[in-house]
Amino acid sequence: MSDAATAPAFDESAGRRNHAVGIGLAAFGAIAFSGKAIIIKLAYRYGVDAVILLALRMLVALPFFLLMAAWARRRNRVRLVRADALRIVALGFFGYYLASFLDFAGLAYITATLERLILYLTPTLVLAIGFVAYRRAVSRRQVLALVVSYAGVLLAFAHDRALGGSNVALGGALVLGSALSYATYLVGSGQLVARVGAVRLTAYASSVACALCLVQFALLRPWSALQLPAPVWWLSLLNGSLCTVVPVLAVMLAIDRIGSGLAAQVGMLGPVSTIVLSLLVLGEPMGPWQMAGTVLVMGGVFVLVRKSPA
């Protein structure tokens, strides 16, 4: 058989392998990201707070983000002007510092499953920001998807309230603020991504957020607060590496292979994996209202992602 005849078969086989690897990376990234909530809930059992946990997480992640920034800068040598630097600082504040802090704080009051469902509303918030700020058209299908998604969150919220949580509303509001903060980052990063590249922007903005979290700890907590039980350190090491840096890289590699739309759809494994982990690791109860809410949220977000995969 000639080389010309075997080449198309080889290319097709390689393409299928590349596609399968991309799916696997996207799935791993979604599951690893979801593990963050489980780790935080476990760490809270040792009496620590959001300021300490966030500082430890970013302390672990910072060296990796700096290395990522150096690597990305070598691949994309576009020179940053002062306006770019200011925007990166702003994006780092909203997208990774504020969003992370509100998320950590909210997890003290709600279940890991409800937290993941609220964060999964981010595409709906991006849509809302686009409509309010830029007058972007919203179709009836998208409106229906929003209604379904938020109805699902209300069902899951009712489940948490039924468990006797007196501060469920506060926790839900904090996590919703986290999702809104990250949606603001996504909306505001569009032009800068095109200029400096997604990897470089992520690395720079994440490094800014790491610095802000460490400064926050230095201003609000004494250094003696770092005298923590050994499990907290191990959980933070796991949180900063396997649940922060590694999934960021995995999702980026997945997008490079299968595109952002399919990667986002595979990312819907996130809420499901959170439910499973919360049941197995945390022993959080799972009722019919929360299951129904999960289905509604995932269904509504799936419509939005399929409608606007970018």
C-alpha positions in Angstrom: 0.0 0.0 0.0 1.4 3.4 -0.9 2.3 6.1 1.5 -0.5 8.3 0.0 -3.1 5.7 0.8 -1.9 5.2 4.4 -1.5 8.9 5.3 -5.3 9.7 5.5 -5.9 6.7 7.7 -3.0 7.7 9.9 -4.2 11.3 10.2 -7.7 10.1 11.0 -6.5 7.8 13.7 -4.3 10.5 15.2 -7.2 13.0 15.1 -9.4 10.6 17.0 -6.7 10.1 19.7 -6.2 13.8 19.9 -9.9 14.3 20.3 -10.1 11.6 23.0 -7.2 13.1 24.9 -8.9 16.5 24.8 -12.1 15.1 26.2 -10.2 13.4 28.9 -8.3 16.6 29.8 -11.5 18.6 30.0 -13.2 16.0 32.2 -10.2 15.8 34.5 -10.1 19.6 34.7 -13.8 19.8 35.6 -13.5 17.1 38.3 -10.3 18.6 39.8 -11.8 22.1 39.9 -14.9 20.6 41.7 -12.6 19.1 44.3 -11.7 22.5 45.6 -15.1 22.9 47.4 -14.6 19.5 49.1 -11.1 20.4 50.3 -12.3 23.7 51.7 -15.2 22.1 53.6 -12.8 19.6 55.1 -10.3 22.3 56.2 -13.1 24.3 57.8 -13.5 21.4 60.3 -10.2 22.5 61.8 -11.4 26.0 62.8 -9.6 28.0 60.0 -11.2 30.8 58.1 -11.4 31.9 54.5 -8.6 34.5 54.7 -6.1 31.8 55.9 -7.2 29.1 53.5 -7.1 31.4 50.5 -3.6 32.7 51.4 -2.3 29.1 51.7 -3.9 28.1 48.4 -2.3 31.0 46.6 1.0 30.5 48.3 1.2 27.1 46.8 -0.1 28.2 43.4 2.0 31.3 42.9 5.3 29.7 41.9 3.5 27.7 39.2 1.7 30.7 37.8 5.0 32.7 37.7 6.5 29.8 35.7 3.5 29.8 33.4 3.8 33.5 32.9 7.4 33.3 32.0 6.7 30.4 29.5 3.8 32.3 28.0 5.8 35.5 27.6 8.4 33.6 25.5 5.6 32.4 23.2 3.9 35.8 23.0 6.2 38.7 23.0 3.6 41.4 22.6 4.8 44.3 24.8 2.3 45.4 27.5 1.6 49.1 27.8 0.5 50.7 31.0 -3.2 50.4 30.1 -2.7 46.7 29.6 -1.0 46.3 33.0 -3.8 48.2 34.8 -6.4 46.0 33.1 -4.6 42.9 34.1 -4.5 44.1 37.7 -8.3 44.8 37.6 -9.0 41.5 36.0 -6.9 39.7 38.6 -8.8 41.5 41.3 -12.2 40.5 40.1 -11.6 37.3 38.3 -9.4 35.4 40.8 -9.0 37.4 44.1 -12.5 38.6 44.8 -14.2 35.7 43.2 -12.1 33.2 45.2 -12.5 35.1 48.5 -16.3 35.3 48.2 -16.5 31.6 47.2 -14.4 30.5 50.1 -16.4 32.6 52.5 -19.7 31.3 51.2 -18.7 27.7 51.6 -18.7 28.2 55.3 -22.5 28.3 55.2 -23.7 26.1 52.3 -23.2 22.7 51.0 -20.5 22.0 48.4 -23.2 20.9 45.9 -25.2 24.2 46.2 -21.9 26.1 45.9 -21.0 24.4 42.6 -24.5 24.9 41.2 -24.4 28.6 41.9 -21.0 29.0 40.4 -22.3 27.1 37.3 -24.6 30.1 36.7 -21.6 32.1 35.5 -22.6 31.8 31.7 -26.1 33.2 32.6 -24.4 36.1 34.3 -22.2 36.8 31.4 -25.3 36.8 29.2 -27.0 39.3 31.6 -24.0 41.6 31.7 -23.8 41.6 27.9 -27.5 42.6 27.7 -27.3 45.3 30.4 -23.9 46.8 29.5 -23.7 46.2 25.8 -27.3 45.8 24.7 -26.6 42.4 23.2 -29.7 40.7 22.0 -31.1 37.8 24.1 -33.2 35.1 22.4 -36.3 33.5 23.9 -34.4 30.3 24.1 -31.7 31.9 26.2 -34.3 33.5 28.4 -35.9 30.1 29.0 -32.5 28.6 29.8 -32.0 31.4 32.4 -35.4 30.7 34.0 -34.7 27.0 34.1 -31.2 27.4 35.6 -32.3 29.8 38.4 -35.3 27.6 39.2 -32.9 24.8 39.7 -30.8 26.8 42.1 -33.9 27.8 44.1 -34.7 24.1 44.5 -31.2 23.3 45.7 -31.3 26.4 48.0 -34.6 25.1 49.5 -32.8 21.8 50.2 -30.1 23.5 52.2 -32.6 25.6 54.1 -34.4 22.4 55.1 -31.2 21.1 56.6 -31.5 23.8 59.2 -28.8 26.2 57.9 -29.5 29.6 59.4 -27.0 31.4 57.2 -27.8 29.6 53.9 -29.0 32.9 52.4 -25.7 34.6 53.3 -23.6 31.8 51.9 -25.6 31.7 48.7 -25.3 35.5 48.3 -21.5 35.3 48.8 -21.1 32.5 46.2 -23.4 34.3 43.8 -21.2 37.4 44.2 -18.2 35.2 43.4 -19.9 34.0 40.2 -20.8 37.6 39.3 -17.2 38.7 39.9 -15.8 36.0 37.7 -18.4 36.8 35.0 -17.2 40.4 35.1 -13.7 39.1 34.5 -14.8 37.0 31.5 -16.7 39.9 29.9 -13.8 42.3 30.5 -11.0 40.0 29.3 -12.1 39.6 25.7 -10.0 42.2 23.9 -7.0 41.6 26.2 -7.1 37.9 25.5 -6.8 38.6 21.8 -3.9 40.9 22.4 -1.7 39.0 24.9 -3.1 35.4 24.7 -5.2 33.3 27.0 -2.4 31.5 28.8 -0.4 34.7 29.4 -3.4 36.6 30.7 -4.5 33.8 33.0 -1.0 33.5 34.4 -0.6 37.3 34.9 -4.0 37.8 36.4 -3.7 34.7 38.7 -0.3 36.0 39.9 -1.9 39.3 40.8 -4.6 37.6 42.7 -2.0 35.5 44.6 -0.2 38.6 45.7 -3.5 40.3 46.8 -4.5 37.2 48.8 -1.1 37.2 50.6 -1.2 40.9 51.3 -4.7 40.4 52.7 -3.5 37.8 55.1 -0.6 39.9 56.2 -2.9 42.9 56.9 -5.7 40.9 58.6 -4.1 38.0 60.4 -1.0 37.7 62.7 1.8 35.4 61.6 0.9 33.1 64.5 -2.2 32.2 62.5 0.0 29.9 60.4 0.5 27.6 63.4 -2.1 25.2 62.0 -2.8 21.5 62.3 -0.8 19.4 59.8 -4.0 18.3 57.8 -4.7 21.9 57.0 -1.3 22.3 55.3 -1.7 19.1 53.4 -5.2 20.0 52.3 -4.0 23.5 51.2 -1.1 21.9 49.2 -3.6 19.7 47.4 -6.0 22.6 46.9 -3.3 24.9 45.4 -1.8 22.2 43.1 -4.3 19.5 42.1 -7.4 21.7 42.4 -6.0 25.0 41.1 -2.9 24.9 38.8 -3.3 21.4 37.3 -7.0 21.9 36.2 -6.1 25.3 34.7 -3.5 23.6 32.5 -5.7 20.7 31.7 -8.6 22.8 30.5 -6.3 25.0 28.4 -4.8 21.9 26.7 -8.3 20.5 26.2 -9.5 23.7 24.5 -6.4 23.6 22.3 -7.5 20.1 21.1 -11.3 20.2 21.1 -12.3 23.8 21.2 -13.9 25.9 23.9 -17.5 24.9 23.2 -17.0 21.2 23.6 -14.7 21.7 26.5 -17.4 23.7 28.2 -20.0 21.0 27.6 -17.6 18.3 29.1 -17.2 20.7 32.0 -20.7 19.9 33.0 -19.2 16.9 34.8 -18.3 19.4 37.5 -21.6 19.6 39.4 -22.0 15.8 39.1 -18.6 15.1 40.5 -19.2 17.6 43.4 -22.4 15.7 44.3 -20.6 12.4 44.3 -17.6 13.7 46.3 -19.8 15.5 48.8 -21.7 12.3 49.4 -18.6 10.1 49.7 -16.2 12.4 51.5 -18.3 14.9 53.4 -21.4 12.8 54.0 -23.6 15.7 52.9 -27.2 14.5 52.4 -28.6 14.5 48.9 -32.4 15.0 48.6 -34.8 14.9 45.7 -35.1 18.7 45.6 -31.3 19.1 45.2 -31.2 16.4 42.5 -34.0 18.1 40.6 -32.2 21.4 41.0 -29.0 20.0 39.6 -30.8 18.6 36.6 -32.4 22.0 35.9 -29.2 24.0 36.3 -27.2 21.7 34.1 -29.9 21.6 31.5 -30.3 25.4 31.3 -26.5 26.0 31.2 -26.1 23.3 28.5 -28.5 25.3 26.3 -26.5 28.5 26.8 -23.2 26.8 26.2 -24.5 25.0 23.0 -26.0 28.3 21.8 -22.8 30.4 22.4 -19.8 28.0 22.6 -17.3 30.8 22.6 
